[in-house]
């Protein structure tokens, strides 16, 4: 069976991301600042051209409600780029962030991966678990609670 073709839609602008472009994973601070985002996988334009400062104008403290960048010391957590979790190709990012990928148009690909062909078993196990949870929901989970369960 052939691998289904898919294109992830950007979580911020909703445009399909071209297959030739990398996809960026965004963290919870992005979700806090842009609550209308669907998922955490973004196009290069949204991820790299959206700007903000994590600090108040004085530069001595974070803005109210700031969610620190995971694994970064304070001196490396100062702007939007500090809150990028990684980047990669469509397939890789769908496997690394299956919850978001389900919300962003990669369900056929993840169902293909769940069949276990040509993929490391640890990945297959994780994808199957996420799909079982997705299928068990009475209604499709809302984006906030669905992604929060993965954090």
N, C-alpha and C positions, 0 to 999 in steps of 0.2 A: 504494500500500500504506500502510495506516495505521501510525502510530508505535505500537509495542507499549507498553502500559501496564505499569509496573513500580513497585515500592517497594523501596528499598534497606533492608536490615536493618542495624540498628546493629551496629558492630563490637564493641562492649563488652557490651551487654545482649541483643543478638540480636532485639530487637523491631523489626517493620517501622516505618519512619519515615513518619508521615503526609505526604502530598504537599504539604500546606499549610505544612509546617515546613522551615526551612533545614536543611542537612546540614553538619556541621563536619568538616574534614579534620584529622587528628591527626598528630603527627610521630613520629620514632623513639623519643623519650623515653617517650611513651605506650606504645609497643610493649614497651619494656624493662620498664616498671613493671607492665604488664598483658599478660603473654605469651600469655594465652588469647584475646586479641582476634583476630577474623577480619577482616582488612582494616584500613583507617584512617578510614573514613567513619562518623561518630557522630551520634547524635540530640542535640538541644539539651540534654536532661536530663543525659546522660552527660558531654557536653563541658563544660557550664557549671557542673554541680553536683559534679563530682569535684574534690576539692581535695588539693593537696600542696604542699610547699615544696621547691624545688630545692636549698636550702642546709641545711647541718647547723645545729643549734641555735645555734651560735656566730655564724652569719651570715657567716663569713669564707671558707668554702669550700663547694663543691658536695658533695652526698651522693655516696658511692662509686658509680661506674658512670654518673654523669650524662652524658647526651648533650646538648651545648649546642643551644639553639634556633637554627635556621638563620637567618643574617642579622641576629641581634640581639646588641647588646653585652651584656656581663655585667650591667649595671644594669637591663636589660630582660628578663633571663632568671632569674626568681625563683620562678615558681609554675606550676601547671597551665595557666593561661590563656596563659602565655608560649609554650606549645607547641602552640597552635592554628595550623594552616597556612592556614586560610581557611574561608569558608562560602559556600553557594549552594544553588540549587535542585537537585533530583534529576538532571535532565538535564545541567546544567552540571558538577556534581561527578563524574558518571559519565564525562564526556568529559575532565575535568581529571585524573582518577585512574582510568584504565580498568583497571589491574591490580586495584586494590581493588574496583572496581565488579563485576568478574567474580566475585570471591569473595563478593560481597554481593548477588547476585540481579539484576544488571542485564545479564546476557548477551544476552537477546532484544533489548534496546534497542541494545546495542553492535553486534550483528549487523545490525540495521536501519541504523544509522549507517554501517557499513562498506560498505553498498551505494552510498553516495555521493550520496544525494538530499538536497537542501536543507541541505547542510553544507559549510563551507569545506574545501577539499581538504587542507590541512595536517592538519586534525583527522582526516579520513578515512584518510589515510596512516598516522598514528600508531595509530589504532584497528585498522586492518587488520594492522599489524605485531604488535600485542599479541595479537590473535586468532589469527594464524598461530602464534605462539609457544605460546599456550594449547592450540591444536589439535594441535601437534606433540609435546607432552609425552605420554609413554607413559601416565602416570597424571596426574590433576589435580595440579598443583604444590602443595606444602605452603605455607601462608600466609607463613612466614618467608622462605623462599628466593625465593618469587614476588615479594614486595614489596621484598626487599632488592635485587633486580635493577633496580628502578626508582629506587633511591636514588642 
